[in-house]
Amino acid sequence: MEVILREDIDKLGQRGQVVKVTAGYARNFLLPRRLAVTANESNKKIVDQERQAHLRRDAKQVNDAQELAKLMSAVEVTIAQKAGENDQLFGSVTAQDISAALEKLGYTIDRKKINIEEPYKTLGDYKVSVRLHRDVSVDIPVHVVREA
């Protein structure tokens, strides 16, 4: 069965692409969740219009993310934590802590968009990648200091 995808689906295809799938997969999963429509001429025109609107919306989001990245390139985050001997923290600095520190500076960034491999457990300076859009990311310095 041929369907036209309305959303990007991993390992299947991109928005607006005509793909061939089994009838059961289309009938039980793709069509009820409105992830795809059956491939006929009227649906092709509708999906093409949706695709054009999505491209315009996506271009605006990329532009906004690039502007935000320019503003955030000058931002430095300082987080004060209690630390013991050998600069070991009592606890750790996570993406949630960095998100809260950015919130205090006036930037609302979801913690899921802050990429750190593992929580920081020692004092020091770190670089954190913040993904603003799938095509735009910015690195910001994070300073973990001892709480007075």
N, C-alpha and C positions, 0 to 999 in steps of 0.2 A: 504494500500500500504506500502511495506517495503522499507526503504531507509537507506543508510549508511551516518552518519553525518561526515562532513569534518571539522566542527568547534564545539566548545562547545556551546550549546544552553541552556539557563536557562529553567528549568522545562521540558526539553525534553530529554537531554542526553549529553554524552561526545563525543569527537572526536573519530571516528572509530567504534562507537557503532551502531548496527543495531536496528532501532526502527520502530514501526508500526504507521503510521500517515494516516490521511484521504487523499484521492487522490487530493482534491482541495488544501489543505495546501501544499502538496508536489509540485504539478504542478504550483501553483500560487506564492508561496513564497520561499520554500527551493531550488528547482531546478534552477529557474532563477537567484537567488543570489549566486549560487554555494556553498550553505551551506550544501548540501547533494547531493548524487547521488543514482540512483536506485540500489537496492540490487541484483546484479548478480555476478557470479564467477570472471569475469575479473575485475569488479569494486572493489570487495573485495580485490584482490591482489594489485591493485593500491593504495587503501586507506590504506592498511596495510603498504606499503612502505612509504607513506606520514606520517603515524603515527610514524614509526621508525625514520624518519628524524626529525620530530617535537620533539620527545623525546630527541634526541641528542642535538638539538638546545636549548631546554628548560633547559637541564642539564648544558649547557655552560652558559646560561643566569643566572641561579641560582648561579653558581660558581663565575661569574663576580660580581653579586650583593653582595655575601658574602665578596668578597675582598673589594668592595667599602664600605661595612658596617664596616669592620675593620678600614679602613682609617677614616671614618666619626665618629667613636665612640669617637675620641679625639677632635672633632670640637666643639667649642662654638661660638654661634652667639650673637653679641651685636648690638642692634638697638637703635639709638638715636632718640627720638621724643620730640617735644615740649609738655610740660605738665603744667597744671595750679595748683591751690591749691588742696590739698588732693591727689596729685599724679594722677589726672585724665588727660588722654591724650587728646590733641586736635586732634581728629581723632581716628584711631585705627591701630593696627598692624595685618595685614592679612597674609594669606599664600603667597600672591604675594610679600609682603615685605620680608618675610623670604627667599623666593626663590631668590630675588635680593641680599640679604646679602650673601647667599651661593654662588651665582654667583661671587661675589667679592672675595670670598675665593678660587675660582677655581673649584667649584662643580656645574655642570649644572643639576638641579633638577626641574622638572615640578611642578608648583604650585598645580596641582591636586593630586600629590603624597604626599603632606604635609598635615597631618591630624590634624586640630585643630577644636574643637567643635564650637567655636565662636571667633570672633576677640578679641584681647586683648585690653582693654580700660584703663588699669592702669599700672603704673610702677611696675616692679617686675621681678622675675625669673620664667620661665615656662619650662616645658618639652614638646617637640613636637615630634611626631612620624612621621618618613619619611618612606614611603613604597617604597622600591627599586624594589621589585618583589612580586608576590602574596604570596611567602613563606618567604621573607626576609624583615624585617623592622628594623630600628634603631631609638633609642631615642636620640635627641640632646637637650642640654640646650639652651634656648633663654633668654637673658638678655635684658630687655627693660629699658633704662636709660634716664635720662633727658638730652635734648640737651642743650649745653652750649650757 
